[in-house]
Amino acid sequence: MDGDQVEKMVLTKDGRKTAVDKECDGEEKKSVESKVYMDYNATTPMAPEVIQTVTEAMHEAWGNPSSSYTAGRKAKEIINKARESLARMVGGRPQDIIFTSGGTEANNLVIHTALRHFRESQVLGQDGPGEDHKRAHFITSNVEHDSVRLPLEYLVKEHMAEATFVPVSKITGQVEVDDIIAAIRPTTCLVSIMLANNETGVIMPISELSQQIQILNQNRMALGLPRILMHTDAAQMIGKGRVDGQDLGVDYLTIVGHKFYAPRIGALYVRGPGVTTPLHPMLFGGGQEWNFRPGTENTPMIAGLGKAAELVNKNCEAYEAHMKEVRDYLEKRLEASFGKQRLHFNSQFPGAKRLCNTCNFSFWGPGLQGRMVLSHCKTLLASVGAACHSEKGDQPSSILLSCGIPYEVAQNALRLSVGRDTTKEDVDMIVEDLKQSVAQLEQNRVT
């Protein structure tokens, strides 16, 4: 969903994955051994086990999963196994998992469903007297991914719905539960809040929000008002911390493969699709995925997604502990090398939990815009924010500005996100790289 920062990943002599092609901010090709990739929030390479699983599926399960011959049955078995692995990963049942092309499709499917469900509830007279002329109302935050923000903005522009973009707290970086509840209207049909922000790493209070919405829904039912559906985009959290749809209390949860070492494919967790929770297809065709997402299944990619889920199920705690240790080491090394007076950590908010792998920071001073710093780095591959927004030049991240980061600080932001294979030696290399980059920029400014 964030888009690629790196076009290709290869194995170096020591067996670790390293980027070899150009990065979206304009980095030129450099030798394999010199590059350190720290943009795992943008995209991850496929794990070796995932690559092997995808390759095997291409060879052995090329048949149509709807067919009865051997290759078709093999494909169906692989799909069923992957569905079970994903269900375990997010605390659901196999029938709660709907495969999609990616996170963008999954998020759009939820919004489409909520709009249609609201309209059907009006036809059935479930929305109270005098409300039949009202438009559906959506609530989200002002730091959401474009695949949530843009569909809602489109619906508002076309006068098909209304939407409230609730500001996050400038103290915690979180969306506050009370602010969401205060924004609810009789016509509210969906609340969609990401589980963790891709730029700051801040984790949102989804469980607390869901509990409040469940209480409200009981009262709304008695008044004949439409049910408020709850959705979270869990793209950034999966593989970096425990995710359980039941504990979160959500109706929908978005899964994005290329954020946890899987192929570019996704899935949507739906709590009892079509029974407990409404789900309306955007596509119509051969009836696959219980008619919710028809089209002949992409068996190799689904197999890879399932394998990646297996790895998360087995190793998530170890992944989280390792990434947190390396991330903390990174922040300590930055402080030691540049001093607290020269750094501003944009991802450290008092009282807010954050992803184990994310460090967003800025260097103080003129001429140290994030893109300029990166362009003078010889080793580091990273980004200034979400890769989806890489075309916006030196314009500061709207996410950071929404979180209360001053303009001149946000303009200098760098987002480093470590991965499963990132080492402290990698951190030492990129800190030295940053030191030479900053020194060069400051020297250029003086001369």
C-alpha positions as semicolon CSV with decimal commas, in nm:
position;residue;x (nm);y (nm);z (nm)
1;M;0,000;0,000;0,000
2;D;0,286;0,238;0,070
3;G;0,442;0,163;-0,267
4;D;0,796;0,044;-0,336
5;Q;1,105;0,223;-0,225
6;V;1,336;-0,035;-0,375
7;E;1,297;-0,220;-0,701
8;K;1,497;-0,531;-0,615
9;M;1,643;-0,711;-0,316
10;V;1,935;-0,957;-0,344
11;L;2,150;-1,158;-0,109
12;T;2,493;-1,023;-0,025
13;K;2,799;-1,237;0,036
14;D;2,705;-1,283;0,399
15;G;2,355;-1,399;0,306
16;R;2,164;-1,088;0,408
17;K;1,909;-0,918;0,181
18;T;2,026;-0,585;0,042
19;A;1,884;-0,335;-0,202
20;V;2,062;-0,298;-0,535
21;D;1,841;-0,080;-0,749
22;K;1,742;0,282;-0,725
23;E;1,526;0,418;-0,443
24;C;1,226;0,638;-0,521
25;D;1,386;0,956;-0,389
26;G;1,635;0,942;-0,676
27;E;1,925;0,740;-0,536
28;E;2,156;0,609;-0,810
29;K;2,266;0,248;-0,829
30;K;2,550;0,167;-0,595
31;S;2,742;-0,146;-0,507
32;V;2,550;-0,421;-0,330
33;E;2,780;-0,430;-0,031
34;S;2,743;-0,056;0,044
35;K;2,367;-0,031;0,084
36;V;2,164;-0,064;0,403
37;Y;1,787;-0,079;0,357
38;M;1,580;0,083;0,632
39;D;1,242;0,136;0,473
40;Y;1,055;-0,174;0,582
41;N;0,737;0,023;0,652
42;A;0,722;0,092;0,279
43;T;0,776;-0,264;0,164
44;T;0,956;-0,580;0,268
45;P;1,136;-0,841;0,058
46;M;0,976;-1,182;0,048
47;A;1,121;-1,417;0,308
48;P;1,324;-1,706;0,159
49;E;1,064;-1,955;0,285
50;V;0,793;-1,751;0,114
51;I;0,983;-1,744;-0,216
52;Q;1,022;-2,121;-0,198
53;T;0,651;-2,169;-0,127
54;V;0,550;-1,942;-0,415
55;T;0,785;-2,126;-0,652
56;E;0,654;-2,467;-0,549
57;A;0,297;-2,353;-0,599
58;M;0,380;-2,228;-0,948
59;H;0,515;-2,571;-1,035
60;E;0,269;-2,798;-0,856
61;A;-0,056;-2,602;-0,821
62;W;-0,100;-2,436;-1,159
63;G;-0,450;-2,580;-1,201
64;N;-0,775;-2,390;-1,154
65;P;-0,877;-2,426;-0,787
66;S;-1,238;-2,478;-0,898
67;S;-1,143;-2,785;-1,107
68;S;-1,154;-3,147;-0,992
69;Y;-0,831;-3,275;-1,148
70;T;-0,510;-3,315;-0,946
71;A;-0,351;-2,975;-1,011
72;G;-0,681;-2,803;-0,932
73;R;-0,730;-2,995;-0,609
74;K;-0,372;-2,917;-0,509
75;A;-0,437;-2,548;-0,568
76;K;-0,752;-2,562;-0,356
77;E;-0,568;-2,735;-0,073
78;I;-0,299;-2,466;-0,077
79;I;-0,558;-2,189;-0,067
80;N;-0,743;-2,353;0,223
81;K;-0,418;-2,396;0,416
82;A;-0,324;-2,032;0,361
83;R;-0,668;-1,920;0,475
84;E;-0,624;-2,117;0,798
85;S;-0,282;-1,961;0,861
86;L;-0,413;-1,608;0,812
87;A;-0,709;-1,678;1,037
88;R;-0,477;-1,792;1,317
89;M;-0,263;-1,482;1,265
90;V;-0,552;-1,241;1,325
91;G;-0,761;-1,444;1,569
92;G;-1,041;-1,535;1,329
93;R;-1,187;-1,838;1,153
94;P;-1,092;-1,952;0,801
95;Q;-1,432;-1,843;0,670
96;D;-1,360;-1,491;0,800
97;I;-1,072;-1,444;0,552
98;I;-1,139;-1,299;0,205
99;F;-0,840;-1,276;-0,030
100;T;-0,795;-0,949;-0,220
101;S;-0,536;-0,798;-0,453
102;G;-0,398;-0,591;-0,166
103;G;-0,476;-0,347;0,111
104;T;-0,617;-0,078;-0,117
105;E;-0,883;-0,313;-0,251
106;A;-0,964;-0,440;0,098
107;N;-1,012;-0,087;0,235
108;N;-1,227;0,015;-0,061
109;L;-1,436;-0,301;-0,021
110;V;-1,514;-0,208;0,340
111;I;-1,618;0,146;0,247
112;H;-1,831;0,019;-0,042
113;T;-1,997;-0,232;0,189
114;A;-2,074;0,024;0,460
115;L;-2,232;0,262;0,209
116;R;-2,450;-0,008;0,055
117;H;-2,547;-0,149;0,395
118;F;-2,658;0,197;0,507
119;R;-2,870;0,243;0,195
120;E;-3,032;-0,097;0,239
121;S;-3,109;-0,020;0,603
122;Q;-3,293;0,292;0,486
123;V;-3,501;0,092;0,241
124;L;-3,591;-0,149;0,519
125;G;-3,688;0,142;0,744
126;Q;-3,422;0,070;1,006
127;D;-3,292;0,422;1,042
128;G;-3,554;0,611;1,236
129;P;-3,820;0,857;1,134
130;G;-3,728;1,144;0,907
131;E;-3,383;1,005;0,823
132;D;-3,460;0,851;0,482
133;H;-3,323;1,155;0,296
134;K;-2,993;1,152;0,483
135;R;-2,659;1,048;0,341
136;A;-2,437;0,787;0,502
137;H;-2,179;0,932;0,741
138;F;-1,825;0,796;0,778
139;I;-1,572;0,870;1,051
140;T;-1,196;0,832;1,015
141;S;-0,885;1,015;1,135
142;N;-0,677;1,279;0,961
143;V;-0,369;1,051;0,947
144;E;-0,515;0,760;0,749
145;H;-0,368;0,595;0,441
146;D;-0,484;0,731;0,106
147;S;-0,678;0,410;0,036
148;V;-0,918;0,517;0,312
149;R;-0,896;0,894;0,279
150;L;-0,938;0,924;-0,098
151;P;-1,246;0,699;-0,137
152;L;-1,420;0,897;0,137
153;E;-1,323;1,229;-0,018
154;Y;-1,461;1,102;-0,349
155;L;-1,794;1,003;-0,191
156;V;-1,820;1,345;-0,029
157;K;-1,734;1,524;-0,354
158;E;-2,001;1,327;-0,541
159;H;-2,258;1,400;-0,266
160;M;-2,293;1,026;-0,202
161;A;-2,187;1,042;0,165
162;E;-2,059;1,265;0,441
163;A;-1,733;1,216;0,628
164;T;-1,565;1,347;0,941
165;F;-1,184;1,338;0,957
166;V;-1,114;1,352;1,329
167;P;-0,780;1,520;1,416
168;V;-0,530;1,320;1,616
169;S;-0,403;1,458;1,944
170;K;-0,098;1,679;1,907
171;I;0,018;1,547;2,244
172;T;-0,010;1,171;2,192
173;G;-0,028;1,142;1,812
174;Q;-0,330;0,916;1,867
175;V;-0,688;0,967;1,770
176;E;-0,879;1,008;2,095
177;V;-1,173;0,776;2,164
178;D;-1,383;1,060;2,304
179;D;-1,331;1,265;1,989
180;I;-1,451;0,977;1,771
181;I;-1,758;0,918;1,987
182;A;-1,840;1,291;1,981
183;A;-1,837;1,286;1,601
184;I;-2,098;1,009;1,571
185;R;-2,431;1,103;1,414
186;P;-2,757;0,912;1,368
187;T;-2,643;0,842;1,010
188;T;-2,294;0,718;1,098
189;C;-2,235;0,383;0,925
190;L;-1,860;0,317;0,957
191;V;-1,566;0,412;1,175
192;S;-1,232;0,333;1,009
193;I;-0,914;0,393;1,210
194;M;-0,573;0,243;1,128
195;L;-0,418;0,019;1,390
196;A;-0,074;0,181;1,363
197;N;0,043;0,482;1,166
198;N;0,296;0,414;0,893
199;E;0,496;0,734;0,948
200;T;0,500;0,789;1,323
201;G;0,446;0,429;1,429
202;V;0,185;0,542;1,685
203;I;-0,058;0,263;1,778
204;M;-0,423;0,366;1,796
205;P;-0,664;0,270;2,080
206;I;-0,880;0,041;1,867
207;S;-0,997;-0,194;2,144
208;E;-1,122;0,091;2,362
209;L;-1,295;0,253;2,066
210;S;-1,465;-0,071;1,963
211;Q;-1,596;-0,124;2,316
212;Q;-1,758;0,220;2,315
213;I;-1,910;0,164;1,972
214;Q;-2,055;-0,171;2,079
215;I;-2,233;0,001;2,368
216;L;-2,363;0,269;2,134
217;N;-2,485;0,009;1,888
218;Q;-2,703;-0,151;2,154
219;N;-2,871;0,183;2,218
220;R;-2,899;0,259;1,846
221;M;-3,073;-0,071;1,782
222;A;-3,339;0,021;2,035
223;L;-3,388;0,353;1,855
224;G;-3,402;0,196;1,509
225;L;-3,076;0,357;1,400
226;P;-2,829;0,181;1,167
227;R;-2,546;-0,018;1,318
228;I;-2,202;0,144;1,320
229;L;-1,947;-0,088;1,161
230;M;-1,586;-0,085;1,284
231;H;-1,280;-0,125;1,059
232;T;-0,906;-0,110;1,120
233;D;-0,627;-0,118;0,865
234;A;-0,367;-0,341;1,030
235;A;-0,110;-0,315;0,749
236;Q;0,172;-0,182;0,967
237;M;0,107;-0,387;1,280
238;I;0,109;-0,742;1,145
239;G;0,447;-0,905;1,201
240;K;0,553;-0,634;1,446
241;G;0,310;-0,705;1,727
242;R;0,017;-0,923;1,823
243;V;-0,302;-0,869;1,619
244;D;-0,630;-1,029;1,725
245;G;-0,952;-0,922;1,560
246;Q;-1,160;-1,057;1,848
247;D;-0,966;-0,864;2,111
248;L;-0,972;-0,553;1,895
249;G;-1,349;-0,592;1,862
250;V;-1,355;-0,491;1,496
251;D;-1,587;-0,603;1,218
252;Y;-1,320;-0,569;0,949
253;L;-0,940;-0,584;0,952
254;T;-0,713;-0,522;0,653
255;I;-0,411;-0,748;0,590
256;V;-0,132;-0,638;0,353
257;G;0,119;-0,902;0,245
258;H;0,415;-0,693;0,137
259;K;0,439;-0,538;0,483
260;F;0,529;-0,874;0,645
261;Y;0,761;-1,044;0,394
262;A;0,483;-1,183;0,175
263;P;0,398;-1,112;-0,191
264;R;0,194;-0,812;-0,305
265;I;-0,143;-0,953;-0,220
266;G;-0,382;-0,888;0,064
267;A;-0,679;-1,014;0,256
268;L;-0,971;-0,883;0,456
269;Y;-1,077;-1,029;0,788
270;V;-1,455;-1,000;0,822
271;R;-1,624;-1,118;1,141
272;G;-1,880;-1,360;0,998
273;P;-1,897;-1,228;0,640
274;G;-2,251;-1,192;0,513
275;V;-2,397;-1,329;0,836
276;T;-2,274;-1,142;1,144
277;T;-2,114;-0,863;0,941
278;P;-2,232;-0,731;0,604
279;L;-2,006;-0,768;0,301
280;H;-2,107;-0,660;-0,049
281;P;-1,889;-0,740;-0,351
282;M;-1,749;-0,474;-0,579
283;L;-1,680;-0,735;-0,850
284;F;-1,906;-0,997;-1,006
285;G;-1,792;-1,312;-1,178
286;G;-1,729;-1,678;-1,112
287;G;-1,833;-1,695;-0,750
288;Q;-1,494;-1,744;-0,583
289;E;-1,446;-1,635;-0,221
290;W;-1,813;-1,712;-0,153
291;N;-1,906;-1,454;-0,419
292;F;-1,757;-1,175;-0,207
293;R;-1,446;-1,140;-0,425
294;P;-1,486;-1,340;-0,749
295;G;-1,207;-1,415;-0,994
296;T;-0,983;-1,719;-1,036
297;E;-0,758;-1,726;-0,733
298;N;-0,392;-1,626;-0,759
299;T;-0,274;-1,950;-0,604
300;P;0,105;-1,887;-0,586
301;M;0,063;-1,546;-0,422
302;I;-0,197;-1,679;-0,180
303;A;0,041;-1,962;-0,094
304;G;0,313;-1,707;-0,021
305;L;0,079;-1,500;0,193
306;G;-0,010;-1,810;0,391
307;K;0,353;-1,902;0,444
308;A;0,433;-1,551;0,563
309;A;0,144;-1,579;0,809
310;E;0,288;-1,908;0,935
311;L;0,619;-1,734;1,004
312;V;0,442;-1,460;1,196
313;N;0,245;-1,715;1,396
314;K;0,566;-1,892;1,496
315;N;0,805;-1,602;1,543
316;C;0,617;-1,277;1,603
317;E;0,746;-1,224;1,958
318;A;1,105;-1,282;1,845
319;Y;1,060;-1,048;1,547
320;E;0,918;-0,778;1,772
321;A;1,191;-0,809;2,034
322;H;1,470;-0,796;1,777
323;M;1,331;-0,495;1,590
324;K;1,270;-0,303;1,912
325;E;1,625;-0,369;2,030
326;V;1,771;-0,247;1,700
327;R;1,536;0,055;1,682
328;D;1,626;0,159;2,037
329;Y;1,994;0,118;1,955
330;L;1,945;0,337;1,648
331;E;1,790;0,617;1,850
332;K;2,066;0,600;2,112
333;R;2,335;0,612;1,844
334;L;2,169;0,911;1,678
335;E;2,156;1,096;2,010
336;A;2,517;1,010;2,088
337;S;2,637;1,118;1,744
338;F;2,437;1,437;1,692
339;G;2,331;1,539;2,042
340;K;1,980;1,598;2,171
341;Q;1,999;1,963;2,070
342;R;2,037;1,874;1,703
343;L;1,764;1,609;1,682
344;H;1,389;1,600;1,710
345;F;1,225;1,257;1,735
346;N;0,892;1,291;1,554
347;S;0,775;0,945;1,658
348;Q;0,808;0,977;2,034
349;F;0,479;1,090;2,188
350;P;0,425;1,077;2,567
351;G;0,171;0,818;2,670
352;A;0,141;0,658;2,326
353;K;0,257;0,312;2,227
354;R;0,437;0,280;1,894
355;L;0,558;0,019;1,650
356;C;0,872;-0,167;1,752
357;N;1,062;-0,080;1,433
358;T;0,986;0,284;1,349
359;C;1,207;0,588;1,405
360;N;1,097;0,921;1,256
361;F;1,331;1,212;1,328
362;S;1,452;1,547;1,198
363;F;1,783;1,728;1,208
364;W;1,754;2,087;1,326
365;G;1,885;2,348;1,089
366;P;1,843;2,508;0,747
367;G;1,936;2,311;0,436
368;L;1,885;1,976;0,613
369;Q;1,559;1,879;0,446
370;G;1,504;1,504;0,455
371;R;1,542;1,460;0,080
372;M;1,866;1,657;0,078
373;V;2,011;1,446;0,358
374;L;1,915;1,123;0,179
375;S;2,053;1,243;-0,153
376;H;2,398;1,283;0,008
377;C;2,390;0,944;0,182
378;K;2,613;0,675;0,032
379;T;2,481;0,381;0,235
380;L;2,132;0,449;0,366
381;L;1,815;0,361;0,176
382;A;1,520;0,520;0,355
383;S;1,238;0,767;0,295
384;V;1,104;1,098;0,415
385;G;0,762;0,949;0,484
386;A;0,507;0,734;0,305
387;A;0,639;0,622;-0,034
388;C;0,295;0,689;-0,180
389;H;0,364;1,060;-0,134
390;S;0,715;1,060;-0,283
391;E;0,605;1,290;-0,566
392;K;0,533;1,581;-0,331
393;G;0,888;1,714;-0,336
394;D;0,999;1,907;-0,028
395;Q;0,646;1,955;0,099
396;P;0,638;1,830;0,459
397;S;0,437;1,522;0,549
398;S;0,075;1,609;0,620
399;I;0,077;1,328;0,875
400;L;0,353;1,492;1,079
401;L;0,190;1,833;1,052
402;S;-0,138;1,681;1,172
403;C;0,047;1,540;1,473
404;G;0,165;1,887;1,571
405;I;0,520;1,869;1,434
406;P;0,624;2,223;1,331
407;Y;0,656;2,289;0,957
408;E;1,031;2,352;0,961
409;V;1,086;2,031;1,160
410;A;0,854;1,816;0,948
411;Q;1,032;1,939;0,634
412;N;1,355;1,783;0,763
413;A;1,199;1,450;0,859
414;L;1,346;1,109;0,784
415;R;1,163;0,783;0,849
416;L;1,384;0,485;0,926
417;S;1,210;0,152;0,974
418;V;1,415;-0,154;1,061
419;G;1,341;-0,513;0,964
420;R;1,390;-0,866;1,085
421;D;1,744;-0,885;0,947
422;T;1,862;-0,535;1,043
423;T;2,164;-0,547;1,273
424;K;2,338;-0,306;1,507
425;E;2,627;-0,310;1,260
426;D;2,385;-0,177;0,999
427;V;2,287;0,099;1,241
428;D;2,652;0,193;1,296
429;M;2,704;0,215;0,919
430;I;2,407;0,439;0,850
431;V;2,475;0,668;1,146
432;E;2,822;0,731;1,004
433;D;2,662;0,782;0,666
434;L;2,421;1,039;0,809
435;K;2,707;1,218;0,983
436;Q;2,898;1,261;0,657
437;S;2,582;1,366;0,474
438;V;2,493;1,635;0,728
439;A;2,853;1,756;0,744
440;Q;2,867;1,784;0,365
441;L;2,540;1,979;0,347
442;E;2,652;2,217;0,620
443;Q;2,989;2,266;0,450
444;N;2,817;2,337;0,119
445;R;2,597;2,596;0,287
446;V;2,896;2,774;0,441
447;T;3,092;2,784;0,115
